[in-house]
């Protein structure tokens, strides 16, 4: 069994590095019910990736609404950005973003 050490996601830009990264995939479910009210069929739609990461940066910090490449392949629109400061560490950004899979939005 091969174990992964560290964060496999690539740096967002030349201005910083991802320290922690979580990507969640999700979708919504449409239901069709029969005459008894039981679910007879389902359809998945609006599939998306949502990511959360901590970002150590050295340049201009991204803001909510910006588009970034956070996992080396998909672009995410940032839905929230929080600045985090500690006594014994670098200033970081705690970011959340969304990528819609079906139509690859945002594309860049």
LOVO-481287 format. One record per atom (N, C-alpha, C): residue in three letters; atom name; y, x, z. Coordinates in steps of 0.02 Angstrom, whole numbers, plus 50000, padded with zeros to 5 digits. Layout:
N
ATOM   aa  at      v      u      w
ATOM  ALA  CA      Y      X      Z
...
END
This chain:
108
ATOM   aa  at      v      u      w
ATOM  UNK   N  49941  50042  50000
ATOM  UNK  CA  50000  50000  50000
ATOM  UNK   C  50062  50044  50000
ATOM  UNK   N  50108  50031  49955
ATOM  UNK  CA  50171  50068  49951
ATOM  UNK   C  50224  50033  49991
ATOM  UNK   N  50254  50068  50037
ATOM  UNK  CA  50308  50040  50077
ATOM  UNK   C  50375  50064  50050
ATOM  UNK   N  50425  50022  50053
ATOM  UNK  CA  50492  50041  50031
ATOM  UNK   C  50534  50059  50091
ATOM  UNK   N  50568  50116  50086
ATOM  UNK  CA  50614  50137  50139
ATOM  UNK   C  50684  50132  50113
ATOM  UNK   N  50729  50105  50152
ATOM  UNK  CA  50799  50101  50133
ATOM  UNK   C  50814  50042  50088
ATOM  UNK   N  50876  50041  50063
ATOM  UNK  CA  50899  49987  50020
ATOM  UNK   C  50889  50006  49948
ATOM  UNK   N  50853  49965  49910
ATOM  UNK  CA  50839  49980  49840
ATOM  UNK   C  50897  49961  49795
ATOM  UNK   N  50942  49917  49819
ATOM  UNK  CA  50999  49896  49779
ATOM  UNK   C  51044  49957  49765
ATOM  UNK   N  51074  49958  49707
ATOM  UNK  CA  51117  50014  49688
ATOM  UNK   C  51187  50004  49715
ATOM  UNK   N  51228  50057  49715
ATOM  UNK  CA  51297  50049  49737
ATOM  UNK   C  51332  49997  49694
ATOM  UNK   N  51378  49960  49724
ATOM  UNK  CA  51415  49909  49686
ATOM  UNK   C  51459  49943  49635
ATOM  UNK   N  51498  49991  49656
ATOM  UNK  CA  51542  50029  49611
ATOM  UNK   C  51542  50101  49635
ATOM  UNK   N  51584  50141  49605
ATOM  UNK  CA  51591  50210  49628
ATOM  UNK   C  51628  50213  49695
ATOM  UNK   N  51653  50155  49718
ATOM  UNK  CA  51693  50152  49778
ATOM  UNK   C  51653  50141  49842
ATOM  UNK   N  51587  50132  49838
ATOM  UNK  CA  51551  50119  49900
ATOM  UNK   C  51477  50107  49890
ATOM  UNK   N  51443  50093  49947
ATOM  UNK  CA  51371  50085  49947
ATOM  UNK   C  51349  50026  49989
ATOM  UNK   N  51296  49994  49968
ATOM  UNK  CA  51267  49939  50006
ATOM  UNK   C  51225  49969  50063
ATOM  UNK   N  51235  49944  50124
ATOM  UNK  CA  51198  49968  50182
ATOM  UNK   C  51140  49921  50200
ATOM  UNK   N  51151  49857  50196
ATOM  UNK  CA  51100  49805  50210
ATOM  UNK   C  51104  49755  50153
ATOM  UNK   N  51046  49730  50131
ATOM  UNK  CA  51047  49683  50074
ATOM  UNK   C  50991  49632  50082
ATOM  UNK   N  51008  49569  50073
ATOM  UNK  CA  50960  49514  50074
ATOM  UNK   C  50973  49470  50014
ATOM  UNK   N  50920  49455  49975
ATOM  UNK  CA  50927  49409  49918
ATOM  UNK   C  50878  49352  49929
ATOM  UNK   N  50903  49291  49925
ATOM  UNK  CA  50863  49230  49933
ATOM  UNK   C  50865  49191  49868
ATOM  UNK   N  50808  49167  49845
ATOM  UNK  CA  50807  49123  49787
ATOM  UNK   C  50796  49052  49811
ATOM  UNK   N  50831  49005  49777
ATOM  UNK  CA  50826  48935  49797
ATOM  UNK   C  50837  48891  49735
ATOM  UNK   N  50821  48827  49743
ATOM  UNK  CA  50834  48778  49690
ATOM  UNK   C  50841  48710  49723
ATOM  UNK   N  50864  48663  49684
ATOM  UNK  CA  50867  48593  49706
ATOM  UNK   C  50810  48556  49674
ATOM  UNK   N  50788  48501  49705
ATOM  UNK  CA  50732  48462  49680
ATOM  UNK   C  50754  48391  49666
ATOM  UNK   N  50742  48369  49604
ATOM  UNK  CA  50753  48299  49586
ATOM  UNK   C  50686  48262  49592
ATOM  UNK   N  50687  48202  49622
ATOM  UNK  CA  50626  48165  49633
ATOM  UNK   C  50626  48099  49594
ATOM  UNK   N  50568  48081  49567
ATOM  UNK  CA  50557  48015  49537
ATOM  UNK   C  50505  47980  49580
ATOM  UNK   N  50521  47919  49599
ATOM  UNK  CA  50476  47882  49644
ATOM  UNK   C  50441  47825  49607
ATOM  UNK   N  50381  47810  49629
ATOM  UNK  CA  50344  47754  49599
ATOM  UNK   C  50363  47688  49633
ATOM  UNK   N  50327  47635  49615
ATOM  UNK  CA  50343  47568  49640
ATOM  UNK   C  50334  47561  49716
ATOM  UNK   N  50298  47608  49747
ATOM  UNK  CA  50288  47607  49820
ATOM  UNK   C  50338  47651  49857
ATOM  UNK   N  50381  47685  49819
ATOM  UNK  CA  50429  47729  49851
ATOM  UNK   C  50404  47800  49863
ATOM  UNK   N  50342  47814  49840
ATOM  UNK  CA  50314  47881  49848
ATOM  UNK   C  50338  47925  49790
ATOM  UNK   N  50345  47989  49803
ATOM  UNK  CA  50366  48036  49751
ATOM  UNK   C  50309  48043  49701
ATOM  UNK   N  50324  48028  49637
ATOM  UNK  CA  50275  48031  49583
ATOM  UNK   C  50285  48093  49539
ATOM  UNK   N  50345  48120  49538
ATOM  UNK  CA  50359  48179  49497
ATOM  UNK   C  50420  48214  49526
ATOM  UNK   N  50423  48279  49514
ATOM  UNK  CA  50482  48317  49536
ATOM  UNK   C  50506  48361  49479
ATOM  UNK   N  50569  48380  49481
ATOM  UNK  CA  50598  48426  49433
ATOM  UNK   C  50642  48475  49472
ATOM  UNK   N  50629  48539  49463
ATOM  UNK  CA  50671  48590  49493
ATOM  UNK   C  50731  48602  49448
ATOM  UNK   N  50790  48612  49479
ATOM  UNK  CA  50850  48627  49441
ATOM  UNK   C  50897  48667  49484
ATOM  UNK   N  50949  48694  49451
ATOM  UNK  CA  51001  48732  49485
ATOM  UNK   C  50971  48791  49524
ATOM  UNK   N  50925  48828  49491
ATOM  UNK  CA  50896  48886  49523
ATOM  UNK   C  50949  48941  49531
ATOM  UNK   N  50948  48975  49589
ATOM  UNK  CA  50999  49026  49601
ATOM  UNK   C  50974  49078  49650
ATOM  UNK   N  51007  49136  49647
ATOM  UNK  CA  50999  49188  49696
ATOM  UNK   C  51061  49187  49739
ATOM  UNK   N  51051  49194  49804
ATOM  UNK  CA  51107  49203  49849
ATOM  UNK   C  51095  49269  49885
ATOM  UNK   N  51147  49309  49889
ATOM  UNK  CA  51139  49374  49922
ATOM  UNK   C  51188  49381  49979
ATOM  UNK   N  51167  49421  50027
ATOM  UNK  CA  51210  49441  50083
ATOM  UNK   C  51201  49516  50090
ATOM  UNK   N  51257  49551  50098
ATOM  UNK  CA  51252  49623  50105
ATOM  UNK   C  51311  49651  50144
ATOM  UNK   N  51300  49710  50172
ATOM  UNK  CA  51353  49747  50206
ATOM  UNK   C  51370  49805  50160
ATOM  UNK   N  51434  49816  50149
ATOM  UNK  CA  51458  49861  50098
ATOM  UNK   C  51508  49910  50129
ATOM  UNK   N  51494  49975  50127
ATOM  UNK  CA  51541  50026  50149
ATOM  UNK   C  51581  50045  50088
ATOM  UNK   N  51647  50039  50091
ATOM  UNK  CA  51688  50051  50032
ATOM  UNK   C  51741  50103  50046
ATOM  UNK   N  51765  50135  49991
ATOM  UNK  CA  51816  50186  49997
ATOM  UNK   C  51876  50171  49954
ATOM  UNK   N  51872  50121  49911
ATOM  UNK  CA  51927  50106  49865
ATOM  UNK   C  51955  50037  49880
ATOM  UNK   N  51970  50001  49828
ATOM  UNK  CA  51996  49933  49834
ATOM  UNK   C  51939  49885  49851
ATOM  UNK   N  51947  49849  49904
ATOM  UNK  CA  51894  49804  49927
ATOM  UNK   C  51893  49741  49884
ATOM  UNK   N  51833  49717  49867
ATOM  UNK  CA  51828  49653  49830
ATOM  UNK   C  51848  49595  49876
ATOM  UNK   N  51866  49540  49846
ATOM  UNK  CA  51884  49480  49884
ATOM  UNK   C  51843  49421  49859
ATOM  UNK   N  51843  49367  49897
ATOM  UNK  CA  51807  49306  49877
ATOM  UNK   C  51831  49284  49808
ATOM  UNK   N  51784  49267  49765
ATOM  UNK  CA  51800  49248  49696
ATOM  UNK   C  51789  49304  49646
ATOM  UNK   N  51785  49367  49670
ATOM  UNK  CA  51771  49423  49625
ATOM  UNK   C  51698  49421  49603
ATOM  UNK   N  51684  49451  49546
ATOM  UNK  CA  51616  49457  49521
ATOM  UNK   C  51594  49529  49527
ATOM  UNK   N  51535  49539  49557
ATOM  UNK  CA  51508  49607  49565
ATOM  UNK   C  51435  49609  49548
ATOM  UNK   N  51409  49669  49534
ATOM  UNK  CA  51338  49679  49523
ATOM  UNK   C  51310  49709  49587
ATOM  UNK   N  51273  49669  49625
ATOM  UNK  CA  51252  49690  49692
ATOM  UNK   C  51180  49712  49696
ATOM  UNK   N  51139  49698  49646
ATOM  UNK  CA  51068  49717  49651
ATOM  UNK   C  51045  49760  49593
ATOM  UNK   N  51091  49787  49555
ATOM  UNK  CA  51073  49830  49499
ATOM  UNK   C  51060  49795  49435
ATOM  UNK   N  51054  49728  49435
ATOM  UNK  CA  51042  49692  49373
ATOM  UNK   C  51081  49627  49367
ATOM  UNK   N  51086  49588  49420
ATOM  UNK  CA  51121  49523  49418
ATOM  UNK   C  51192  49528  49444
ATOM  UNK   N  51235  49489  49414
ATOM  UNK  CA  51304  49484  49438
ATOM  UNK   C  51310  49425  49485
ATOM  UNK   N  51349  49432  49536
ATOM  UNK  CA  51359  49380  49587
ATOM  UNK   C  51434  49366  49594
ATOM  UNK   N  51451  49302  49601
ATOM  UNK  CA  51519  49284  49620
ATOM  UNK   C  51521  49284  49696
ATOM  UNK   N  51569  49320  49724
ATOM  UNK  CA  51573  49324  49797
ATOM  UNK   C  51600  49259  49825
ATOM  UNK   N  51563  49228  49870
ATOM  UNK  CA  51584  49165  49900
ATOM  UNK   C  51617  49177  49967
ATOM  UNK   N  51604  49235  49999
ATOM  UNK  CA  51640  49252  50060
ATOM  UNK   C  51640  49328  50069
ATOM  UNK   N  51693  49353  50099
ATOM  UNK  CA  51700  49424  50114
ATOM  UNK   C  51733  49429  50183
ATOM  UNK   N  51700  49464  50229
ATOM  UNK  CA  51727  49474  50297
ATOM  UNK   C  51732  49549  50310
ATOM  UNK   N  51788  49571  50337
ATOM  UNK  CA  51796  49641  50356
ATOM  UNK   C  51766  49652  50425
ATOM  UNK   N  51727  49706  50432
ATOM  UNK  CA  51693  49721  50495
ATOM  UNK   C  51713  49792  50516
ATOM  UNK   N  51738  49798  50578
ATOM  UNK  CA  51756  49863  50604
ATOM  UNK   C  51720  49874  50671
ATOM  UNK   N  51697  49936  50682
ATOM  UNK  CA  51663  49953  50745
ATOM  UNK   C  51693  50018  50771
ATOM  UNK   N  51683  50032  50835
ATOM  UNK  CA  51709  50093  50865
ATOM  UNK   C  51676  50156  50838
ATOM  UNK   N  51612  50152  50819
ATOM  UNK  CA  51576  50212  50798
ATOM  UNK   C  51547  50206  50728
ATOM  UNK   N  51586  50178  50683
ATOM  UNK  CA  51561  50171  50614
ATOM  UNK   C  51617  50162  50565
ATOM  UNK   N  51600  50163  50502
ATOM  UNK  CA  51648  50152  50449
ATOM  UNK   C  51665  50078  50445
ATOM  UNK   N  51725  50064  50420
ATOM  UNK  CA  51744  49995  50407
ATOM  UNK   C  51699  49970  50350
ATOM  UNK   N  51671  49911  50357
ATOM  UNK  CA  51627  49883  50306
ATOM  UNK   C  51650  49812  50287
ATOM  UNK   N  51621  49787  50234
ATOM  UNK  CA  51630  49717  50215
ATOM  UNK   C  51563  49683  50221
ATOM  UNK   N  51563  49624  50249
ATOM  UNK  CA  51504  49582  50251
ATOM  UNK   C  51515  49528  50198
ATOM  UNK   N  51474  49530  50146
ATOM  UNK  CA  51486  49488  50087
ATOM  UNK   C  51428  49440  50074
ATOM  UNK   N  51445  49382  50045
ATOM  UNK  CA  51395  49334  50020
ATOM  UNK   C  51413  49318  49948
ATOM  UNK   N  51362  49309  49906
ATOM  UNK  CA  51374  49294  49836
ATOM  UNK   C  51319  49251  49807
ATOM  UNK   N  51333  49222  49748
ATOM  UNK  CA  51286  49177  49714
ATOM  UNK   C  51281  49196  49641
ATOM  UNK   N  51218  49194  49615
ATOM  UNK  CA  51204  49202  49544
ATOM  UNK   C  51161  49144  49522
ATOM  UNK   N  51183  49105  49472
ATOM  UNK  CA  51144  49048  49447
ATOM  UNK   C  51097  49074  49392
ATOM  UNK   N  51032  49067  49404
ATOM  UNK  CA  50980  49099  49363
ATOM  UNK   C  50975  49069  49292
ATOM  UNK   N  50970  49004  49287
ATOM  UNK  CA  50954  48971  49223
ATOM  UNK   C  51003  48991  49167
ATOM  UNK   N  51067  48989  49180
ATOM  UNK  CA  51116  49005  49128
ATOM  UNK   C  51148  49074  49139
ATOM  UNK   N  51120  49113  49185
ATOM  UNK  CA  51144  49180  49201
ATOM  UNK   C  51220  49181  49213
ATOM  UNK   N  51240  49141  49263
ATOM  UNK  CA  51311  49136  49281
ATOM  UNK   C  51321  49165  49350
ATOM  UNK   N  51369  49209  49363
ATOM  UNK  CA  51412  49239  49312
ATOM  UNK   C  51375  49291  49271
ATOM  UNK   N  51395  49297  49208
ATOM  UNK  CA  51363  49345  49163
ATOM  UNK   C  51390  49415  49175
ATOM  UNK   N  51452  49419  49196
ATOM  UNK  CA  51483  49484  49212
ATOM  UNK   C  51547  49474  49248
END
